[in-house]
Amino acid sequence: MGEINLLIPGPTPLPPRVLQAMGREMTNHRGPTFGRIMAEILDGLKDVFRTRNDIIPLVCSGTGGLEAAVVNFLSPGDRVLSVNNGYFCERFAEIAERFGARVDRVLAEWGRPVPLDAIAGRLRADAGRDYRAVFVTQSETSTGVHNDVKAIRSLLGDHPALLMVDAVSSLGAIPLETDAWGVDVAVTGSQKALMSPPGMAFISVSDRAWAVAERASTPRFYLDLQRGRVEARRQPPGTAFTTAVTVAYAVHEALRLIHEEGLDRVFERHRQMARMVRAGVRGMGLRTLTEDAWAVDTVTPALAPDGVDAVTVGTQARERYGVLFGRGIGKLEHTVIRIGHLGYTQSAMLLAGLETLGRTLNDLGARAATDAGLEAARQTLRAPAKR
């Protein structure tokens, strides 16, 4: 198999230093050497989460982290408000329902943000303050929408509901001010902007959320965060169960890279890559699903031209040119090509991906102005970044 240009919104390409770190020999995951690595991981993650909260490491996917959030902080019958405008928002809501929560959804068309006044209206209508949690997916990668966590938190005011954020694809790519914004529970995964393989999730938990966990009655064992907190606070720290040692090596090195670049510069780089891709897509005559005002800097969903199946585009790009785009998800499967630009993804990789997108569309008989798109992307890359 030839080299693949991986342009999906996770797992993301791995930096050479991360690949090298993963080649280290196994060690005792309960021993002092690995304990020092885990201590540095948890300290580094606090910087990225922008928090003083406990960070609990789990050996699971991001979805496992979301399930952990549900079973540790909710009880059967609890009411939840889901800010819901995409596939992954709905997944979070469905997990809660599986464990007996009663989920109210405040909805928006896929590709658009949920109106803040609609969220505010639901909260005002909750006169008895029955909502125990509000779910928000910050980076909805099925649609490319950035859901405004800070604004949603301000709507909560003194409402006692926990603010629980799916930051699986956003943490390390776009700002999440966990403490300053009052986020009670935030979940991320290793395989997105943290530039590591899948296999670990990390959860930030506020003091207020820990108090709720004491009362939550949903059964949990492997995903018991209180057990995880005991292990994370040990000297040296660890995980409640066997750690994914190789993934931890990767996250450890990736956090060093983030620290060396500087988090604000990491965010700026993601903004620049996102602007470049959107300009390139539009420059070749295509439309994006999401408007710039609420587009997230992790992925760009490009709409396939009329009469062209987006699944066919993705298949042809992979088989003919070695470029892996993200497929559309759910009802967008046949209409959207998702171009991931988070983590270690570089501008040269994205320019090659845009060229492949244009060539593939032309191969399929659609007219795409490939050269114009590439020039628009390059001009945007050269221009000063806009905040």
C-alpha positions in Angstrom: 0.0 0.0 0.0 1.3 3.5 -0.9 1.4 6.4 1.5 -2.0 7.7 2.4 -2.8 11.4 2.8 -5.1 11.2 5.8 -7.6 14.1 5.8 -10.3 12.8 8.0 -11.4 14.5 11.3 -9.8 11.8 13.4 -7.8 9.7 13.8 -5.4 12.4 12.6 -1.8 12.1 11.2 0.9 11.4 13.8 4.0 13.7 14.0 7.3 11.9 13.5 8.3 12.5 17.2 5.0 10.8 18.3 5.6 7.8 16.1 9.1 7.5 17.5 7.9 7.8 21.1 5.5 4.9 20.5 8.4 2.7 19.6 9.6 2.6 23.2 9.7 -0.7 25.0 6.8 -1.6 27.3 7.2 -0.8 31.0 5.3 -1.5 34.2 2.2 0.7 34.1 2.3 0.7 38.0 5.9 1.6 38.2 7.7 4.9 38.9 9.0 5.4 35.3 5.5 5.3 33.8 4.1 7.1 36.8 6.3 10.1 35.9 5.0 10.0 32.3 1.4 9.9 33.5 2.1 12.8 35.9 3.4 14.9 33.1 0.5 14.0 30.9 -2.1 15.1 33.5 -0.2 18.3 34.1 0.1 19.0 30.4 -3.6 18.3 29.9 -4.5 20.8 32.6 -2.8 23.5 30.5 -4.7 22.4 27.4 -8.1 22.2 29.2 -7.2 25.5 30.9 -8.3 24.1 34.2 -7.2 23.3 37.8 -9.7 20.5 37.9 -8.9 16.8 38.2 -8.2 15.2 34.9 -9.2 11.5 34.8 -7.5 9.3 32.2 -9.5 6.4 30.8 -8.5 3.6 28.5 -11.4 3.8 25.9 -12.5 5.9 22.9 -14.0 9.3 23.1 -17.4 7.7 23.1 -16.4 5.8 26.2 -15.5 9.1 27.8 -19.0 10.4 27.0 -20.6 7.3 28.5 -18.4 7.8 31.6 -19.8 11.4 31.9 -23.3 10.0 31.7 -23.0 7.2 34.2 -21.1 9.2 36.8 -23.2 12.4 36.9 -26.7 11.3 36.0 -29.3 9.0 37.5 -32.1 7.2 35.7 -35.0 9.6 35.3 -32.9 12.7 35.4 -33.8 15.4 32.8 -31.2 16.5 30.4 -31.2 19.3 27.8 -29.3 18.4 24.6 -28.1 21.2 22.4 -28.5 19.2 19.2 -27.5 20.0 15.7 -25.6 17.0 14.4 -24.7 13.3 14.6 -22.3 13.5 17.6 -24.7 15.8 19.6 -27.3 13.1 19.0 -24.9 10.3 20.1 -24.3 12.0 23.4 -28.1 12.3 23.9 -28.7 8.7 22.9 -26.1 7.5 25.5 -28.0 9.3 28.2 -31.3 7.8 27.1 -29.9 4.3 27.1 -29.1 4.8 30.8 -32.6 6.1 31.6 -32.2 9.8 31.4 -35.1 11.9 29.9 -33.5 14.0 27.2 -35.1 17.1 25.7 -33.5 18.2 22.5 -33.3 21.8 21.3 -32.6 21.3 17.6 -31.3 23.1 14.6 -30.9 22.2 11.0 -27.6 20.3 10.4 -25.0 22.8 9.3 -26.4 25.6 11.5 -26.0 26.4 15.2 -28.9 26.0 17.7 -30.3 29.5 18.2 -29.3 30.9 21.6 -32.7 32.2 22.2 -34.2 28.7 21.7 -31.8 27.4 24.4 -32.6 30.3 26.7 -36.3 29.6 26.2 -36.0 26.0 27.3 -34.0 27.0 30.4 -36.6 29.7 31.3 -39.4 27.1 30.9 -37.6 24.9 33.4 -39.3 26.7 36.3 -38.7 23.8 38.6 -35.0 23.6 37.6 -35.4 19.9 36.8 -32.6 19.8 34.2 -29.6 18.0 35.8 -27.3 18.6 32.8 -26.9 20.5 29.5 -25.0 18.7 26.8 -23.0 20.6 24.2 -20.7 19.2 21.5 -18.2 22.0 20.9 -16.9 20.8 17.5 -19.7 19.0 15.7 -17.6 17.3 13.0 -20.5 15.7 11.2 -21.5 19.2 10.0 -18.5 21.5 10.7 -20.4 23.7 13.2 -18.7 25.3 16.2 -21.2 25.3 19.1 -20.5 28.3 21.4 -19.8 26.8 24.8 -19.1 30.2 26.4 -22.4 31.7 25.2 -24.4 28.6 26.3 -22.8 28.8 29.7 -23.8 32.4 30.1 -27.5 31.4 29.4 -27.4 29.0 32.3 -26.8 31.8 34.8 -27.4 30.3 38.3 -29.3 27.3 36.9 -27.9 24.3 38.8 -27.6 22.0 35.7 -24.1 20.7 35.0 -22.6 22.0 31.8 -21.2 18.8 30.1 -19.1 19.3 27.0 -18.1 16.9 24.3 -14.6 18.2 23.4 -13.5 15.1 21.7 -12.5 16.8 18.5 -12.1 20.4 19.8 -9.6 20.2 22.7 -6.2 21.4 21.5 -7.7 22.7 18.2 -9.9 25.6 19.4 -10.1 27.4 22.7 -11.9 25.7 25.6 -11.6 27.8 28.8 -12.8 25.1 31.1 -12.5 27.1 34.4 -13.2 30.6 33.1 -16.3 29.5 31.3 -17.6 27.3 34.1 -17.6 23.9 32.3 -18.3 21.2 34.8 -17.4 18.1 32.7 -15.3 18.1 29.5 -14.4 15.0 27.6 -11.7 14.6 25.0 -10.0 11.7 23.1 -6.4 11.0 22.2 -6.9 10.6 18.5 -7.9 14.1 17.3 -6.1 17.4 18.1 -3.9 15.6 20.6 -2.1 13.9 17.7 -2.1 10.4 19.1 -3.7 7.1 18.2 -7.1 6.1 19.4 -7.3 4.4 22.8 -7.5 6.9 25.6 -10.0 9.5 26.8 -9.5 12.3 29.4 -12.2 13.9 31.5 -12.0 17.2 33.4 -14.3 17.2 36.4 -15.3 20.3 38.5 -15.8 20.2 42.2 -19.5 20.8 41.6 -19.7 17.8 39.4 -17.9 15.6 41.9 -20.6 16.5 44.5 -23.2 15.4 42.0 -21.3 12.1 41.4 -21.7 11.3 45.1 -25.5 11.1 44.6 -25.7 9.6 41.1 -27.2 6.1 41.1 -26.4 4.8 37.6 -24.3 1.7 38.0 -20.7 1.9 36.8 -17.5 -0.2 37.3 -14.9 0.2 34.6 -15.9 3.8 33.9 -16.2 4.8 37.6 -14.5 8.2 37.7 -14.3 8.3 41.5 -12.1 5.2 41.3 -10.2 6.9 38.6 -9.7 10.0 40.7 -8.1 7.9 43.5 -5.6 6.5 41.0 -5.0 9.9 39.3 -4.2 11.5 42.7 -1.7 8.9 43.7 2.0 9.7 43.7 2.9 8.6 41.1 -0.5 8.7 39.3 -2.0 6.0 37.2 -5.2 4.6 35.8 -7.7 2.4 37.7 -7.1 -0.5 35.2 -4.4 -1.5 32.8 -3.2 1.6 30.8 -2.7 1.7 27.1 1.0 2.3 27.5 1.9 3.0 23.9 -1.0 5.5 23.5 0.2 7.2 26.7 3.7 7.4 25.3 2.2 9.1 22.2 0.1 11.6 24.2 3.1 12.5 26.4 5.1 13.4 23.4 2.3 15.2 21.6 1.7 17.4 24.7 5.4 18.3 24.5 4.9 19.4 20.9 1.9 21.5 21.9 3.8 23.1 24.7 6.7 23.9 22.5 4.5 25.5 19.8 2.4 27.3 22.3 -1.3 26.8 22.7 -2.3 30.1 21.2 -0.2 29.5 18.2 -1.7 26.0 17.8 -5.2 27.7 17.7 -4.0 30.2 15.2 -2.6 27.5 13.0 -5.9 25.7 13.1 -7.7 28.9 12.2 -5.4 29.4 9.2 -5.8 25.9 7.9 -9.5 26.1 8.2 -9.7 29.4 6.3 -7.4 28.0 3.6 -9.5 24.9 3.0 -12.8 26.8 2.9 -11.2 29.3 0.4 -9.9 26.4 -1.7 -13.3 24.6 -1.8 -15.2 27.7 -2.7 -12.5 28.8 -5.2 -13.1 25.6 -7.3 -16.8 26.4 -7.4 -18.1 24.2 -4.6 -20.2 25.2 -1.6 -19.5 24.5 2.1 -22.2 23.1 4.3 -21.5 25.6 7.1 -21.2 29.4 6.9 -18.0 31.0 8.2 -19.7 32.7 11.1 -20.2 29.4 12.9 -17.7 27.1 11.1 -15.4 25.1 13.3 -11.7 25.1 12.7 -11.4 21.3 12.7 -13.2 20.1 9.6 -14.8 21.5 6.4 -17.8 19.7 4.9 -17.8 20.4 1.2 -21.1 19.8 -0.6 -20.8 17.5 -3.6 -22.0 19.1 -6.9 -25.6 18.2 -8.0 -25.7 14.7 -9.5 -22.4 13.6 -7.9 -22.5 11.0 -5.0 -20.1 12.1 -2.3 -19.4 8.5 -1.4 -18.1 7.9 -4.9 -15.9 11.0 -4.7 -14.3 9.6 -1.5 -13.8 6.2 -3.0 -12.2 7.5 -6.1 -10.0 9.9 -4.2 -8.7 7.1 -2.1 -8.3 4.4 -4.8 -6.9 6.6 -7.5 -4.9 9.3 -5.6 -4.3 7.9 -2.1 -6.2 10.7 -0.3 -8.6 9.8 2.5 -11.4 12.2 3.0 -14.1 11.8 5.7 -17.4 10.5 4.5 -20.6 12.3 5.2 -22.4 10.9 8.3 -26.0 10.0 8.6 -28.3 11.9 6.3 -25.3 13.7 4.8 -23.6 10.5 3.7 -24.2 11.0 0.0 -24.0 14.8 -0.2 -20.9 15.9 1.9 -17.2 15.3 1.6 -15.5 16.1 5.0 -12.0 17.5 4.9 -10.2 17.2 8.3 -7.7 19.9 9.2 -6.8 19.3 12.9 -3.9 18.0 14.9 -0.7 17.5 12.9 -2.4 18.1 9.5 -0.1 20.4 7.4 -0.8 22.9 4.7 1.0 20.9 2.1 -1.2 17.9 2.9 -4.3 20.0 2.6 -3.3 21.6 -0.7 -2.6 18.1 -2.1 -6.1 17.1 -0.8 -7.8 20.0 -2.5 -6.0 19.2 -5.8 -7.2 15.6 -5.5 -10.8 16.8 -4.7 -10.8 18.9 -7.9 -9.3 16.1 -10.1 -11.7 13.5 -8.8 -14.7 15.7 -9.5 -13.5 16.3 -13.0 -12.8 12.6 -13.4 -16.4 12.0 -12.5 -17.7 14.5 -15.1 -18.3 17.4 -12.7 -16.7 20.7 -13.5 -14.4 21.9 -10.7 -12.0 24.8 -11.2 -9.1 23.0 -9.5 -6.4 25.5 -10.3 -8.5 28.5 -9.2 -9.3 26.7 -5.9 -5.6 26.0 -5.3 -4.7 29.6 -6.0 -7.4 30.8 -3.6 -6.1 28.5 -0.9 -2.5 29.6 -1.4 -3.5 33.3 -1.3 -5.4 32.7 2.0 -2.5 30.9 3.4 -0.2 33.8 2.6 -2.6 36.4 4.0 -2.4 37.6 7.6 -4.6 35.4 9.8 -8.0 36.9 10.9 -9.2 36.4 14.4 
